[in-house]
Amino acid sequence: MIEEHGSLAEKFIKKGFWLYLFSFIIGPIWYIIKIIISWELSVSEVWILYWVISLITLVSAYNDLWLTDSLNFFVPKYITEKRYDKVKSILTYALIAQMSTGISIALFFFFGADFLANNYFDSVQAKNVLKIFAFFFLWINIFQIISTFFMVVQNTLYNKIIEFFRMIFILLFVLWVFYLDMWNIINFSYAWLFWLYIWIILAITIFIKKYYNIYLKNEKILWEKSLFKEIFKYALTIFIGMQAWVILGQMDMQMIILMIWTEPAWYYTNYLSIISIPFLLIWPIFTLLYPMFSQMNSKWEISKIKIVKSIFQKNFLVLSIAFSILFFVFAEKLTIILFWPKFIESAIILKYSILFLAFNFLLQMNWNILASIWKVKERLKIVFIAIVLNFFMNLIFIQTIWAPWAALATWIWWVFIWVMGEYYLGKEYIVWFDFKYLFKNIIILTSIWILTYIYIVPVFEWLNRLNSLFLFCFYSAIYFSIFALINKNDFMYLINEVKKIRTKKD
């Protein structure tokens, strides 16, 4: 069920190829969609749309009784043991749990739309948007389970090609609304529902043909108390840990809205969209690491986990620094290019957190390892403290300098979670930084930063948005080419080191 490879190098290269090929295609499509929406809707309508999405995302953290997250841990383990009956069972448990709670919550959003619109959103327009997203919330359950399954079995091709078609269909729907001059918040909301139906049809078809009929069709669903208890014990322990990013990320948005009302939230929404660009390019490989770590741990290949951590920590740290410097220099220009001058305040928020992006990538590595080696209680402790810390920081400081403080609170909990992750992993998983490599990149990238600010940024003042976009993309290509040349030997060393991690049967 999980494709075999001669080495981890083959696995990373082959699966990483599909992750990044489609990510480079999907990312721009998504931003085209957001640019169209930001242009056609008023600032207040953009706020309503994304506030509803934020609320839906926050509630989804509690929707499946956390069984979907258990798939990441148990499915690789059961596949290694050739226990496909247990694979079928955990998928069934997750589906039953998620659809049961999903129906209840969707009904609340649909029939409670009037109440929420008047008492929470204070907007009549929010009522119809909430009713549309009630149906979205119901069917997103199937999306979460199958999408998670594809990543758990490390089939990045199926995962990404379906996501590609999803983005194509939502783009076509948005363009159809745009060219027929039917643009309004309701029709753009339907776009979310439209792509979800298309995705579900494609995903279920592939799942049944490639996995269910071959591996699961003839297996019995186990209703054993011991199995049920084992899965739910893990799920209930991990529920806050796995939803950390949902809870912490959406907490900032909700507190900004409740404490200083709507306008800063509009700017914060588009700040989140801009800072997510590096994640679109770097995040895909991290989605593959958790199931791979879990598979290694099930085989007691602790040394491999440490080697992978060492390799990714060294190289992704400097890559995140490169992204941070680029986005700090072009914060204002990127905001105008992507979301028009009316959202220029988003650039200020971006500058408060982008230079700390490296800590997010560092904590992701520790976070995945902690889950794969069953240290979920430690993750729970870390996130509980981070949530409390984030809440009180926002409570005290948001009204002082409004939305930027939410960004500051965000990077502080990035640092906190990374440090605590290192502490709970212990000496066995400690990997020291290559300070020589790190300082070399910081010095060179800082020099490029200064030269760019003096000679390149002023050129954008004479360009329109489209030409600015082309120039930014062209400059980014040159920038990262220089970065790659500077670190050519180290990147080659990375590839050679991964190739050494050989196993007869991955």
C-alpha positions in Angstrom: 0.0 0.0 0.0 3.0 2.3 0.7 5.2 2.3 -2.3 8.6 0.7 -1.7 12.0 2.3 -2.5 15.6 1.2 -2.3 16.5 4.2 -0.1 15.1 7.2 1.6 16.7 9.3 -1.1 14.5 7.7 -3.7 11.5 8.3 -1.6 12.2 12.0 -0.9 13.1 12.7 -4.6 10.2 10.8 -6.2 7.5 11.9 -3.7 9.0 15.3 -3.3 8.9 15.8 -7.0 5.1 15.6 -7.2 4.7 17.7 -4.0 6.7 20.6 -5.5 5.7 20.3 -9.1 2.0 20.7 -8.3 2.7 23.2 -5.4 4.4 25.5 -7.9 1.4 25.3 -10.2 -1.3 25.4 -7.5 0.1 28.3 -5.5 -0.2 30.9 -8.3 -3.7 29.7 -9.2 -4.8 30.2 -5.6 -3.4 33.8 -5.5 -5.1 34.6 -8.8 -8.4 33.6 -7.2 -7.7 35.7 -4.1 -6.7 38.7 -6.3 -9.9 38.5 -8.2 -12.0 38.3 -5.0 -10.1 41.1 -3.3 -10.6 43.3 -6.4 -14.3 42.6 -6.9 -15.5 42.6 -3.3 -15.3 45.5 -0.9 -12.9 45.4 2.0 -15.8 44.7 4.4 -17.1 41.8 2.2 -13.7 40.3 2.1 -13.6 40.5 5.8 -17.0 38.7 6.2 -16.0 35.9 3.8 -12.7 35.2 5.5 -14.2 35.7 9.0 -16.7 32.9 8.2 -13.9 30.7 6.8 -11.9 31.4 10.0 -14.8 30.4 12.2 -15.4 27.3 10.2 -11.7 26.4 10.4 -11.6 26.9 14.1 -14.7 24.7 14.8 -13.3 22.0 12.5 -10.5 21.4 15.0 -13.1 19.7 17.2 -15.2 18.1 14.5 -13.8 14.5 14.1 -13.1 13.6 17.8 -9.5 13.8 16.6 -9.6 10.4 14.8 -8.4 11.9 11.5 -5.1 12.8 13.2 -4.8 9.3 14.5 -4.6 8.1 10.9 -1.1 9.7 10.7 0.2 7.5 13.5 -1.6 4.2 13.2 -2.0 3.6 9.4 1.7 3.5 8.6 2.1 1.1 11.6 -0.7 -1.2 10.5 0.5 -1.2 6.9 4.0 -2.2 8.1 2.3 -5.1 10.0 0.1 -6.0 7.0 -3.0 -5.5 9.1 -5.3 -4.1 6.5 -8.3 -5.0 8.6 -7.1 -2.5 11.1 -6.5 0.1 8.4 -10.1 -0.4 7.3 -11.4 -0.2 10.8 -9.7 3.1 11.7 -10.9 4.7 8.5 -14.5 3.5 9.4 -14.2 4.9 13.0 -12.9 8.3 11.6 -15.7 8.5 9.0 -18.5 7.7 11.5 -17.2 10.1 14.1 -16.6 12.9 11.7 -19.9 12.6 9.9 -21.8 12.4 13.1 -20.3 15.5 14.6 -20.2 17.2 11.2 -23.9 16.9 10.7 -24.7 18.3 14.1 -22.4 21.3 13.6 -23.5 22.0 10.0 -27.2 22.1 11.2 -26.1 24.6 13.9 -24.5 26.8 11.3 -27.5 26.6 9.0 -30.3 27.1 11.4 -28.3 29.4 13.7 -27.2 31.7 10.8 -29.5 34.5 11.8 -28.4 34.4 15.4 -24.7 34.4 14.5 -25.1 37.1 11.9 -26.8 39.4 14.3 -24.9 38.7 17.5 -21.4 37.6 16.4 -20.8 39.0 13.0 -23.1 42.0 13.3 -23.7 41.7 9.5 -26.8 40.7 7.6 -24.6 39.5 4.7 -23.0 36.9 7.0 -26.3 35.0 7.3 -26.4 33.6 3.7 -22.6 33.0 3.7 -23.0 30.9 6.9 -25.7 28.8 5.3 -23.6 28.1 2.3 -20.6 27.2 4.4 -22.8 24.9 6.6 -22.9 22.6 3.5 -19.2 23.1 3.0 -18.5 22.1 6.6 -20.6 18.9 6.2 -18.7 17.6 3.2 -15.3 18.8 4.2 -15.2 15.8 6.5 -14.8 13.4 3.6 -12.1 15.7 2.2 -10.1 15.6 5.4 -10.2 11.8 5.8 -9.2 10.9 2.2 -6.7 13.7 1.9 -5.1 12.6 5.1 -5.1 9.0 3.9 -3.3 9.8 0.7 -0.5 11.6 2.6 -0.3 8.8 5.2 0.3 6.2 2.5 2.8 8.7 1.1 1.0 8.9 -2.3 1.9 12.5 -3.1 0.9 12.1 -6.8 -2.8 11.4 -6.0 -2.9 13.9 -3.2 -1.5 16.8 -5.4 -3.1 16.0 -8.7 -6.6 16.0 -7.1 -5.7 19.3 -5.4 -4.7 20.6 -8.8 -8.0 19.8 -10.3 -9.7 21.3 -7.3 -8.0 24.6 -7.9 -8.7 24.6 -11.6 -12.4 24.2 -11.0 -12.6 26.9 -8.3 -10.7 29.2 -10.7 -13.1 28.5 -13.5 -16.0 29.1 -11.3 -14.6 32.4 -10.0 -13.8 33.5 -13.6 -17.3 32.6 -14.7 -18.8 34.7 -12.0 -16.3 37.5 -12.9 -17.0 37.6 -16.6 -20.7 37.3 -16.3 -20.7 40.3 -14.0 -22.3 38.2 -11.2 -19.7 38.9 -8.6 -20.9 39.2 -5.1 -20.1 37.6 -1.7 -22.7 34.9 -2.2 -21.5 33.7 -5.6 -17.9 33.7 -4.4 -19.0 31.7 -1.4 -20.5 29.1 -3.7 -17.1 28.7 -5.3 -15.9 27.0 -2.1 -18.8 24.6 -2.2 -18.3 23.9 -5.9 -14.7 22.8 -5.8 -15.4 20.6 -2.8 -18.0 18.5 -4.7 -15.6 18.1 -7.6 -12.8 17.1 -5.3 -14.9 14.5 -3.5 -16.0 12.8 -6.8 -12.3 12.5 -7.9 -10.9 11.5 -4.6 -13.5 8.8 -3.8 -13.1 7.4 -7.3 -9.3 7.1 -6.9 -9.5 5.8 -3.4 -11.9 3.0 -4.3 -10.1 2.0 -7.4 -6.5 2.2 -6.1 -6.8 1.2 -2.5 -10.2 0.0 -1.3 -10.8 -2.6 -4.0 -7.2 -3.9 -3.8 -6.4 -3.9 -0.1 -9.6 -3.2 1.9 -12.6 -4.6 0.2 -12.4 -8.1 1.6 -11.2 -7.1 5.0 -13.6 -7.1 8.0 -14.2 -4.1 10.2 -13.0 -4.8 13.7 -15.2 -3.7 16.5 -12.8 -4.8 19.2 -12.8 -2.9 22.4 -9.0 -3.0 22.7 -8.5 -1.6 19.2 -11.1 1.1 19.7 -9.6 2.1 23.1 -6.1 2.2 21.7 -7.0 4.5 18.8 -9.3 6.8 20.9 -6.7 7.0 23.7 -4.2 8.4 21.2 -6.8 10.6 19.6 -8.0 12.2 22.9 -4.4 12.8 24.0 -3.3 14.4 20.8 -6.4 16.5 19.9 -5.0 19.8 21.1 -1.5 19.0 19.9 -2.5 18.2 16.3 -4.8 21.2 16.1 -2.3 23.6 17.6 -1.9 25.6 14.4 -5.7 25.9 14.0 -6.4 27.0 17.5 -3.4 29.4 17.8 -3.8 30.8 14.3 -7.5 31.4 14.5 -7.3 32.7 18.1 -5.4 35.8 16.8 -8.0 36.6 14.2 -11.0 36.2 16.6 -9.4 38.3 19.3 -8.6 41.1 16.8 -12.2 41.1 15.7 -13.7 41.0 19.2 -11.3 43.6 20.8 -10.8 46.2 18.1 -13.4 45.2 15.6 -13.3 44.6 11.9 -10.8 46.9 10.0 -7.6 45.4 11.5 -9.0 41.9 10.9 -9.3 42.7 7.1 -5.6 43.6 7.0 -4.6 40.6 9.2 -6.4 38.3 6.8 -4.3 39.3 3.9 -1.2 39.3 6.0 -1.9 35.6 6.6 -2.3 35.1 2.9 1.1 36.7 2.1 3.0 34.9 4.9 1.6 31.6 3.7 3.5 31.9 0.4 6.7 30.4 1.8 4.7 27.7 3.3 3.2 26.8 -0.1 6.7 26.2 -1.3 8.2 24.6 1.8 5.3 23.0 3.7 4.6 20.1 1.3 7.7 18.2 2.3 6.7 18.5 6.0 3.4 16.9 5.3 5.3 13.9 4.2 7.6 13.7 7.2 5.1 12.7 9.8 4.0 9.4 8.2 7.6 8.7 7.3 8.8 9.3 10.9 6.0 7.1 12.1 7.0 4.3 9.6 10.6 4.6 10.7 9.7 4.5 14.4 7.5 1.4 13.9 10.7 -0.3 12.6 12.8 1.2 15.4 15.0 3.1 13.0 15.8 5.9 15.4 19.1 6.7 13.8 17.4 7.5 10.5 15.0 9.9 12.2 17.9 11.8 13.7 19.7 11.9 10.4 16.7 13.2 8.6 16.2 15.8 11.3 19.9 16.9 10.9 19.7 17.2 7.1 16.4 19.1 7.1 17.3 21.4 10.0 20.4 22.5 8.4 19.1 23.2 4.9 15.5 24.4 5.6 16.8 26.8 8.3 18.8 28.8 5.8 16.1 28.5 3.1 13.6 30.0 5.6 16.0 32.8 6.3 16.3 33.5 2.6 12.5 33.7 2.3 12.3 36.0 5.4 14.7 38.5 3.9 13.1 38.6 0.5 9.6 39.1 2.0 10.7 41.7 4.5 12.3 43.8 1.7 9.3 43.5 -0.6 6.5 43.6 2.1 4.8 46.7 0.8 5.2 45.8 -2.9 3.9 42.3 -2.4 0.8 43.6 -0.5 0.0 46.1 -3.3 0.7 43.5 -6.1 -1.5 40.8 -4.5 -4.2 42.7 -2.7 -4.3 46.3 -4.0 -3.2 49.5 -2.2 -6.3 49.4 0.1 -4.6 46.6 2.1 -1.2 48.3 2.5 -1.5 48.0 6.3 -1.0 44.2 5.9 2.6 44.9 5.0 3.2 46.4 8.4 1.9 43.2 10.1 4.0 41.1 7.8 7.2 42.8 8.9 6.6 42.0 12.5 6.8 38.3 12.1 8.4 37.3 8.8 12.0 37.4 10.1 11.1 34.7 12.6 9.8 32.3 10.0 12.8 30.0 10.6 11.4 29.0 14.0 8.2 27.7 12.5 10.2 25.3 10.2 12.3 24.2 13.2 9.3 23.5 15.4 7.6 21.5 12.6 10.5 19.0 12.6 10.3 18.5 16.4 6.5 18.4 16.4 6.4 15.6 13.9 9.0 13.5 15.7 7.2 14.0 19.1 4.0 12.6 17.6 5.7 9.7 15.8 7.5 8.5 19.0 4.2 8.7 21.0 5.2 11.8 23.1 1.7 13.2 22.6 1.2 14.2 26.2 4.3 16.3 26.0 2.9 18.0 22.9 -0.3 18.6 24.8 1.6 20.4 27.6 3.5 22.5 25.2 0.4 23.7 23.3 -1.7 24.3 26.4 1.0 26.7 27.7 1.4 28.3 24.2 -2.4 28.9 24.0 -2.5 30.6 27.4 0.6 32.6 26.6 -0.8 33.7 23.2 -4.1 34.6 24.7 -2.8 36.9 27.4 -0.2 38.5 25.1 -3.0 39.4 22.7 -5.3 40.5 25.5 -2.7 42.9 26.9 -1.1 44.3 23.7 -3.6 44.2 20.8 -5.1 47.5 21.7 -1.7 49.1 22.0 -0.6 48.7 18.4 -3.6 46.7 17.2 -3.0 43.8 14.7 0.8 43.8 14.6 0.8 42.5 18.2 -1.1 39.4 17.1 1.8 38.8 14.7 4.3 39.3 17.5 2.4 36.9 19.7 2.5 34.4 16.8 6.3 34.3 16.4 6.8 34.2 20.2 4.8 31.0 20.4 6.8 29.7 17.4 10.0 30.1 19.4 8.4 28.7 22.6 7.1 25.5 20.9 10.5 24.9 19.2 12.4 25.3 22.5 10.0 23.0 24.4 10.1 20.5 21.6 13.9 20.2 21.9 13.5 19.8 25.6 11.0 17.0 25.5 12.8 15.1 22.7 15.8 14.8 24.9 19.5 14.2 24.2 18.7 11.2 21.9 17.3 13.5 19.2 19.5 16.7 19.7 21.1 17.9 16.5 23.5 20.8 16.7 23.4 23.7 14.3 26.1 24.1 11.7 27.0 27.6 12.8 29.6 28.1 10.1 27.1 27.3 7.4 24.4 29.5 9.1 26.6 32.5 9.5 27.9 32.3 6.0 24.4 32.5 4.6 23.3 35.3 7.0 26.2 37.5 6.0 25.7 36.9 2.2 21.9 37.2 2.4 22.1 40.4 4.5 24.4 41.9 1.9 21.9 41.1 -0.8 19.2 42.6 1.3 21.0 45.9 1.6 21.8 46.1 -2.1 18.2 45.1 -3.0 16.7 47.8 -0.8 19.0 50.5 -2.3 19.0 49.6 -6.0 16.0 47.3 -6.8 13.1 48.4 -4.6 13.0 52.0 -6.0 12.4 50.6 -9.5 9.0 49.3 -8.5 7.8 52.9 -7.9 7.6 53.4 -11.7 5.8 50.2 -12.5 2.1 49.2 -12.5 0.9 46.1 -10.6 1.3 43.6 -13.4 4.8 44.7 -14.4 5.7 44.8 -10.7 4.6 41.1 -10.4 6.7 40.1 -13.3 9.7 41.9 -12.0 9.3 40.4 -8.5 9.1 36.9 -10.0 12.1 37.6 -12.2 14.1 39.0 -9.3 13.1 36.1 -7.0 14.3 33.6 -9.6 17.7 35.4 -9.7 17.8 35.7 -5.9 17.2 32.0 -5.3 19.6 31.0 -8.1 22.3 33.0 -6.3 21.3 31.3 -3.0 21.5 27.8 -4.7 24.9 28.6 -6.1 26.2 29.8 -2.8 25.1 26.6 -1.2 25.7 24.2 -4.1 28.3 22.1 -2.2 26.1 21.8 0.8 23.0 20.8 -1.2 25.0 18.1 -2.9 26.2 16.9 0.5 22.5 16.8 1.5 21.7 14.5 -1.4 24.7 12.3 -0.8 23.8 12.0 2.9 20.3 11.0 2.2 21.4 8.4 -0.3 23.5 6.8 2.5 20.3 6.0 4.5 19.7 2.8 2.7 17.4 0.0 3.7 16.5 -3.3 2.0 12.8 -2.6 2.4 11.6 1.0 3.1 
